[in-house]
C-alpha cells in the first residue's frame, strides 16, 4: 500500500491534521510498505476514537486517489483488498 509516495503523503497530511486540530501527540512513526507504526498519545483519553477517525478518513481518501488514478497499475487489486478487509471480521 505505502510503496507510492502519494499514499504516504495522504496519511501524513491526515496525521498532521489530527495533531494540529484534535490534540494528538505524535512521538514517532514508521511507514512500512503494508502498514504503519505509531507512538502517539491523546490528552483526552479517547485514543480509540481518534485512531478510528484517522483510519477511516485516510482509507476513504486513499480509495479516492486509487479510483481516480490513471497510472495505478495495482488499481483493481488494491480496491479489492480494501473491500475485502472492510468486510472482514478480523
N, C-alpha and C positions, 0 to 999 in steps of 0.2 A: 504494500500500500504506500508506504512512505519512501519509495525509491524515486519518486518525482518531486522536485523541489516545490511545485505549486501546491501540493497537498501538505507538505511540511509547513509552508508559509501560511496556509489557511489555518492549520492548527495553532501555530504560534500567534497569529493575529487574534484568534479567539481566546487563547490563554492570556494574552496581554489585556484584552477587554475585561476578562474576569478579574485580573489583577488590579486594573485601574478602577473598575466600576462596581465590583462585588466583594472587595476586600480579601481576595485570595492572595495568600503569601506564597510565592514560588521560591524555593530554596535551590532546587536543581531539577533538571530534566534531561532525558536522553531519548532521542528519537531513533528507534530501530527500524528496520525495513518493514516489519509487520505489526509493531506495537510501540507504545511509549511508556517510559518510566517517569514518574513524577515524585518529588519530595515537596509536599505542599502542606499548607495549614490554612484554616479559615477561622477567623476570630469568633464568629457567632455559633460555632459548634454545629453547623449544618452542612458539613462537608459532603455527605452523600447527595444532597440536593444540587449543590454547585457542580459536582462531578457529573451528575446525570444531565444537567443542562448543557454543560460543556461538550459532553459526548454526543448528545442529541443534535445540538446545533451544528457542531463540526461535521457530523455524519451527513446531515442534510446539505450542507454547503459543498462537501466533497462529492456527494452524489450529483449535485447540480454541475459541478465542474466536469465530472466524468461524462455526464449526459450531454453537455453542450460542447464537448471536445471533438474535434475532427481528427486529432492526431493521436489519441489514446489507443494504442494497439491492444490493450487488455480490457477495453471498454465492456464488452459483453460479460466477460468473466468477472470483472470487479462488481458490476451491477448485480450479477447472480450471487456473488458472495455476500454482498450487503443484504439482499433479500433473504438468503439462507440463514444468516446469523441473526437477522431481525426477527425471524420466526422461530429461532432455536430456543429451547428451554434450558440450555446450558447455563 
